[in-house]
Amino acid sequence: MKYVCPVCGYVYDEEKEGKPFSELDESWVCPWCGAAKKLFAPEMKAEQPAAVPAAPVEFDEEMTEFSAGELSALCSNLARGCEKQYMAEEAGLFKEIADYFAARTPAIADASVEKLKKLVEEDLSERYAEVQSTASANGDRGTQRVRVWGEKVTNIVNSLLDRYMAEGTDFLKGKSVWVCTTCGFVWVGESAPELCPVCKVPAWKFEKIEGRA
């Protein structure tokens, strides 16, 4: 039996490894990307039918009002997109707007790891399926590609939150947090991985995240 990591595609082959996947310790993680054991799924055979997508989401014609934090995140992502297209001037302008809204984003009084975990799990169980079905219904291949990377990265964030809730900050001792500037993949280790497990860019594309003072 083979089990596949949904983030990086690593395959755990029970025959080659000489040990059933079920017998691995629950703290075992993917050797390529660090995804939790519980994320792995049995390898699907080619003839198996794909899952039926969720019904497309209906959107109101009226404009949605975004919060300052949402606008900051949106403009930050647009800045990143412009950087990748070598549009330095446009990237700088979007970054200015992102910083403006970030400075006006109020602190969340009831912020907690548990609340963040709930939001992340809602994205994985509901939001990505909605994005995929709507993009597919409209023939939007670009959004479908974004959804694939986004879901992989969110799975890693979910795994790291599980570890944090189980071990506290102990799993960070002697390690640093690195984020891929191309796809957002998060890596915890002494140094950045040679290649991003999700988008395959080299280590120099990772940024080290410094802790707050």
SULWO-V440371 format. One record per pair of residues at least 24 apart in sequence whose ideal C-beta (glycine too) atoms are under 8 Angstrom apart, sorted by the first residue. I is the first residue (numbers start at 0). J is the second residue. If there is no record, write none. Layout:
i/j
I/J
I/J
//
This chain:
i/j
0/41
0/42
1/41
1/42
2/39
2/40
2/41
2/42
3/39
3/40
3/41
3/42
4/29
4/31
4/32
4/34
4/38
4/39
5/34
5/38
5/39
5/40
5/150
5/151
5/154
6/32
6/34
6/38
6/151
6/152
6/154
6/155
6/184
6/196
6/197
7/31
7/32
7/34
7/151
7/196
7/197
9/196
10/42
11/39
28/158
31/196
32/155
32/184
32/186
32/192
32/196
32/197
33/155
33/158
33/159
33/186
33/187
34/154
34/155
34/158
35/157
35/158
35/161
35/162
38/154
38/157
38/158
52/128
52/131
52/132
52/135
53/128
53/129
53/131
53/132
54/132
55/132
55/133
55/135
55/136
55/137
56/129
56/132
56/133
66/104
67/100
67/101
67/103
67/104
67/105
68/100
68/101
68/104
70/96
70/97
70/100
71/97
71/98
71/99
71/100
71/101
71/104
72/97
73/97
74/100
75/101
79/180
83/181
112/160
112/163
112/164
113/164
115/160
116/157
116/160
116/161
116/164
119/153
119/156
119/157
119/160
120/157
122/153
123/150
123/153
123/154
123/157
127/153
148/182
148/183
148/197
148/198
149/183
151/182
151/184
151/197
152/182
152/183
152/184
152/185
152/197
155/184
155/185
156/185
159/185
159/187
175/207
175/208
176/207
176/208
177/205
177/206
177/207
177/208
178/205
178/206
178/208
179/204
179/205
180/204
180/205
180/206
//
